[in-house]
Amino acid sequence: MQTTASFADDPRLYRLAAEDNIRVALKELQPGERVLVDGQWLEIRDRIPAGHKVAIRPIGPGEKVLKYGCPIGSATEPIQPGQHVHTHNLRSDYLPS
């Protein structure tokens, strides 16, 4: 597991680990904004508050959400690239919900 933290291609997003399926927004992002992730343009679909997660690839129901290269929970519904990843579509595998 590579754990070197670095900026993604777009400085508004932070990559915590290479295998993560999310990035962390360093500033609030608005629907329709485009960000460069791993050399590909990604359109933001939801308002993403600063410090929150945004999906960078499709995440299916039950699929693990990876942050710091580790699972932090499971998707409760399909999550598309550019969508906000938070308690409305993510269930913790460690805390009661």
Backbone as CSV, one residue per row, in Angstrom:
resi,resn,N_x,N_y,N_z,CA_x,CA_y,CA_z,C_x,C_y,C_z
1,MET,0.841,-1.175,0.000,0.000,0.000,0.000,0.888,1.240,0.000
2,GLN,0.683,2.107,-0.983,1.398,3.379,-1.023,0.620,4.384,-0.188
3,THR,1.260,4.988,0.785,0.555,5.909,1.676,1.082,7.333,1.593
4,THR,1.891,7.618,0.594,2.418,8.969,0.451,1.293,9.927,0.106
5,ALA,1.036,10.877,0.981,0.003,11.880,0.718,0.531,12.870,-0.309
6,SER,-0.325,13.282,-1.229,0.092,14.248,-2.242,-1.133,14.929,-2.816
7,PHE,-0.889,16.049,-3.494,-1.964,16.692,-4.223,-2.304,15.843,-5.431
8,ALA,-3.586,15.738,-5.733,-4.005,15.144,-6.995,-3.613,16.149,-8.072
9,ASP,-3.982,15.902,-9.305,-3.655,16.837,-10.372,-4.218,18.222,-10.084
10,ASP,-5.387,18.287,-9.468,-6.031,19.565,-9.169,-5.716,19.937,-7.721
11,PRO,-5.149,21.116,-7.480,-4.758,21.467,-6.112,-5.930,21.671,-5.150
12,ARG,-7.170,21.635,-5.648,-8.328,21.749,-4.750,-8.686,20.412,-4.122
13,LEU,-8.035,19.331,-4.592,-8.290,17.990,-4.073,-7.000,17.409,-3.519
14,TYR,-7.125,16.598,-2.482,-5.955,15.980,-1.866,-6.075,14.472,-1.955
15,ARG,-5.016,13.845,-2.462,-4.953,12.381,-2.532,-4.197,11.891,-1.311
16,LEU,-4.849,11.050,-0.531,-4.236,10.527,0.682,-3.455,9.249,0.413
17,ALA,-3.941,8.402,-0.501,-3.251,7.168,-0.884,-3.637,6.834,-2.322
18,ALA,-2.716,6.234,-3.040,-2.919,5.952,-4.465,-4.139,5.073,-4.718
19,GLU,-4.448,4.160,-3.812,-5.556,3.225,-4.049,-6.919,3.760,-3.619
20,ASP,-6.976,4.939,-3.042,-8.257,5.514,-2.610,-9.215,5.702,-3.782
21,ASN,-10.514,5.537,-3.519,-11.537,5.817,-4.539,-12.235,7.147,-4.261
22,ILE,-11.650,7.922,-3.379,-12.132,9.280,-3.059,-10.945,10.235,-3.054
23,ARG,-11.255,11.521,-3.090,-10.276,12.570,-2.813,-10.929,13.485,-1.787
24,VAL,-10.125,14.235,-1.058,-10.630,15.169,-0.059,-10.584,16.574,-0.650
25,ALA,-11.714,17.278,-0.577,-11.785,18.652,-1.083,-11.094,19.587,-0.095
26,LEU,-10.192,20.407,-0.594,-9.503,21.382,0.252,-10.236,22.710,0.298
27,LYS,-11.186,22.888,-0.610,-12.066,24.059,-0.590,-13.424,23.587,-1.068
28,GLU,-14.450,24.359,-0.789,-15.791,23.976,-1.233,-15.837,23.932,-2.757
29,LEU,-16.438,22.872,-3.283,-16.611,22.706,-4.725,-18.094,22.741,-5.050
30,GLN,-18.433,23.309,-6.193,-19.825,23.471,-6.608,-20.156,22.543,-7.775
31,PRO,-21.428,22.119,-7.890,-21.843,21.307,-9.037,-21.484,22.016,-10.344
32,GLY,-20.983,21.234,-11.283,-20.609,21.771,-12.588,-19.149,22.160,-12.697
33,GLU,-18.466,22.351,-11.562,-17.030,22.628,-11.630,-16.323,21.388,-12.155
34,ARG,-15.228,21.601,-12.867,-14.427,20.490,-13.381,-13.086,20.483,-12.674
35,VAL,-12.648,19.284,-12.302,-11.359,19.106,-11.637,-10.576,18.030,-12.382
36,LEU,-9.269,18.151,-12.361,-8.402,17.182,-13.021,-7.936,16.159,-11.994
37,VAL,-8.264,14.885,-12.245,-7.906,13.794,-11.336,-7.208,12.717,-12.152
38,ASP,-5.977,12.432,-11.813,-5.197,11.406,-12.513,-5.216,11.619,-14.022
39,GLY,-5.120,12.867,-14.441,-5.053,13.195,-15.861,-6.384,13.206,-16.588
40,GLN,-7.492,12.996,-15.873,-8.827,12.964,-16.481,-9.694,14.053,-15.855
41,TRP,-10.521,14.699,-16.684,-11.443,15.705,-16.158,-12.623,15.024,-15.494
42,LEU,-12.998,15.522,-14.341,-14.117,15.004,-13.556,-15.036,16.172,-13.237
43,GLU,-16.334,16.011,-13.527,-17.299,17.061,-13.210,-17.887,16.820,-11.827
44,ILE,-17.869,17.843,-11.006,-18.448,17.768,-9.664,-19.969,17.767,-9.806
45,ARG,-20.643,16.809,-9.151,-22.098,16.642,-9.271,-22.873,17.264,-8.111
46,ASP,-22.249,17.367,-6.950,-22.905,17.870,-5.741,-22.021,18.954,-5.131
47,ARG,-22.604,19.742,-4.227,-21.765,20.657,-3.451,-20.911,19.804,-2.520
48,ILE,-19.607,20.036,-2.553,-18.676,19.293,-1.712,-18.061,20.288,-0.724
49,PRO,-18.437,20.222,0.553,-17.831,21.134,1.527,-16.330,20.856,1.681
50,ALA,-15.582,21.873,2.043,-14.153,21.697,2.315,-13.976,20.633,3.394
51,GLY,-13.021,19.737,3.182,-12.747,18.671,4.133,-13.561,17.414,3.909
52,HIS,-14.503,17.454,2.966,-15.344,16.288,2.692,-14.802,15.496,1.506
53,LYS,-15.354,14.306,1.326,-14.894,13.375,0.304,-15.708,13.507,-0.978
54,VAL,-15.017,13.326,-2.112,-15.665,13.272,-3.417,-15.207,11.981,-4.095
55,ALA,-16.162,11.244,-4.676,-15.827,10.006,-5.388,-15.067,10.344,-6.663
56,ILE,-14.039,9.549,-6.962,-13.291,9.765,-8.202,-13.524,8.649,-9.212
57,ARG,-14.266,7.634,-8.818,-14.677,6.571,-9.740,-15.985,5.989,-9.215
58,PRO,-16.704,5.230,-10.039,-17.967,4.659,-9.551,-17.728,3.743,-8.345
59,ILE,-18.629,3.836,-7.380,-18.587,2.989,-6.188,-19.969,2.356,-6.067
60,GLY,-20.025,1.044,-6.148,-21.303,0.341,-6.114,-21.808,0.103,-4.702
61,PRO,-23.118,-0.176,-4.567,-23.681,-0.484,-3.254,-22.927,-1.645,-2.600
62,GLY,-22.544,-1.472,-1.361,-21.803,-2.499,-0.640,-20.301,-2.441,-0.853
63,GLU,-19.848,-1.690,-1.851,-18.414,-1.574,-2.116,-17.759,-0.713,-1.038
64,LYS,-16.535,-1.058,-0.688,-15.792,-0.316,0.330,-15.340,1.036,-0.210
65,VAL,-15.454,2.046,0.628,-14.895,3.367,0.347,-13.522,3.384,1.009
66,LEU,-12.501,3.712,0.219,-11.125,3.680,0.702,-10.594,5.088,0.930
67,LYS,-10.067,5.315,2.135,-9.426,6.578,2.506,-8.147,6.200,3.245
68,TYR,-7.045,6.823,2.918,-5.732,6.432,3.437,-5.411,4.987,3.055
69,GLY,-6.017,4.486,1.967,-5.784,3.121,1.529,-6.521,2.074,2.340
70,CYS,-7.362,2.502,3.275,-8.091,1.579,4.152,-9.589,1.784,4.011
71,PRO,-10.371,0.703,4.158,-11.823,0.865,4.093,-12.329,1.650,5.303
72,ILE,-13.160,2.651,5.023,-13.758,3.438,6.113,-15.251,3.175,6.231
73,GLY,-15.802,2.424,5.287,-17.219,2.114,5.292,-17.630,1.538,3.958
74,SER,-18.933,1.311,3.803,-19.491,0.730,2.585,-20.536,1.664,2.001
75,ALA,-20.553,1.740,0.685,-21.559,2.560,0.004,-22.937,1.949,0.236
76,THR,-23.927,2.783,0.508,-25.297,2.306,0.715,-26.137,2.433,-0.546
77,GLU,-25.582,3.069,-1.574,-26.259,3.267,-2.858,-25.176,3.511,-3.902
78,PRO,-25.525,3.461,-5.182,-24.510,3.763,-6.197,-24.001,5.199,-6.030
79,ILE,-22.692,5.355,-6.111,-22.057,6.672,-6.021,-21.288,6.889,-7.317
80,GLN,-21.602,7.975,-7.996,-20.956,8.288,-9.269,-19.745,9.190,-9.044
81,PRO,-18.774,9.143,-9.962,-17.645,10.071,-9.862,-18.154,11.512,-9.795
82,GLY,-17.573,12.281,-8.900,-17.981,13.674,-8.728,-19.023,13.884,-7.652
83,GLN,-19.564,12.797,-7.085,-20.569,12.930,-6.031,-19.920,13.043,-4.656
84,HIS,-20.635,13.731,-3.773,-20.259,13.855,-2.367,-20.367,12.473,-1.722
85,VAL,-19.374,12.074,-0.956,-19.399,10.811,-0.216,-19.444,11.177,1.263
86,HIS,-20.560,10.835,1.906,-20.757,11.207,3.312,-21.811,10.275,3.908
87,THR,-22.370,10.625,5.039,-23.282,9.734,5.758,-24.571,9.435,5.001
88,HIS,-24.929,10.227,4.008,-26.157,9.968,3.251,-25.990,8.805,2.270
89,ASN,-24.745,8.425,1.940,-24.526,7.324,0.999,-23.388,6.405,1.440
90,LEU,-22.977,6.518,2.689,-21.878,5.725,3.241,-22.254,5.260,4.638
91,ARG,-22.078,3.968,4.883,-22.324,3.394,6.212,-20.984,2.977,6.801
92,SER,-20.714,3.415,7.997,-19.485,3.015,8.670,-19.525,1.518,8.940
93,ASP,-18.412,0.865,8.730,-18.301,-0.549,9.071,-17.843,-0.726,10.519
94,TYR,-17.599,0.390,11.205,-17.010,0.326,12.532,-17.871,0.948,13.617
95,LEU,-18.743,1.886,13.231,-19.583,2.574,14.204,-21.042,2.226,13.965
96,PRO,-21.854,2.132,15.007,-23.281,1.894,14.788,-23.896,3.075,14.041
97,SER,-24.802,2.770,13.122,-25.455,3.869,12.390,-26.953,3.734,12.446
